[in-house]
Amino acid sequence: MKVEDVKKICVLGAGLMGNGFAQTCAQAGFEVAMRDIEDRFVENGLNMIKKNLSRGVKKEKITQEQMDTILGRINGTTDLKAAASDADVVIEAIVENLDLKKKVYAELEEICKPDCVFGSNTSSISITDMASATKRTDKFIGMHFFNPVPVMRLVEIIKGYETSDETYQLIDGLSKKLGKQTVLVNEAPGFAVNRLLLPFFLEAIFTLQEGVTTVEDMDKAITLGLNHPMGPFTLLDFVGLDTTLFIADYFYKEFQDSKYRVPTLLRKMVRANNLGRKTGKGFYDYSQKPPVPCSFR
Ligand code: 3HC
């Protein structure tokens, strides 16, 4: 299949990343099915897209008519078969759980057209492992996007053990059609970006735990000292502390290296459901405007 042959994209998951893909793909002119397991998740995803596009209309970046056309290309559904059976590419952004992902891929294997390409947006899980749940290991690839998807310019493309060059060329072309730039990465936990981001996050939390500095000062130091758009604690809250903990535990297990040990503070915060922006509290308290740093024990 060539990139010109891709007409319909099935997005699995309507969460933060999923609704970002759906919007980005629809903006690039593709027909999109955005599937989640419950109506309320689909509704939330569609509302996020409407909110983002409305902001674009208000800023006069797009017209109301363009917004309506983009929304008209997106079909939100809970029906996996209807969403995936005639899709040319599936982009999966469901929860980071290998067993669950493998179960969905095994179902997709039965539902999808034989030439449909499966792309996973996993932040760290092995592409080869997930591909093994299908019979199309050559048509299975990692497509790692960054949050917020419509804004961030990179797609990391990850080749699994048996991913074909044809699949790589297709997904590279598709990512460019979505307005992104790409880098090719050979499979390894965390790929390229998260391989660096994760130790950065963990070390920031260790400094806080050890009383080296404060949330506000570390964020100030990194934004001003390194010109990052967000300091590590703001970014941790943005990414989600549960996602960060998952990646850290995965790194520790896969690399068998103590440098990926998890600060106890991170684990405690996840246990307390202080996951960042999505729960209203993480390193900052988002019930206050502007958000204020939380105190830690
Ligand atoms: N969805 C869609 N668009 C958004 C958005 C969102 N959630 N948030 C902001 N935007 C758009 C705005 O509409 C605006 O668009 P415009 O330039 O066309 O007007 C543009 O982004 C800039 O937004 P703002 O002016 O409101 O705010 P900022 O200038 O502060 O930018 C930011 C916001 C783009 C989020 C910026 O702070 C940033 O780049 N932060 C770092 C983000 C980052 O590092 N992401 C990667 C996380 S790691 C990851 O995703 C991998 C995973 O595996 C862990």
Residues whose N, C-alpha, C, O or C-beta is under 5 A from the ligand:
A	BS01	3HC	N52 S123 F145 F146 N147 P148 P150 V151 P229 M230 V239
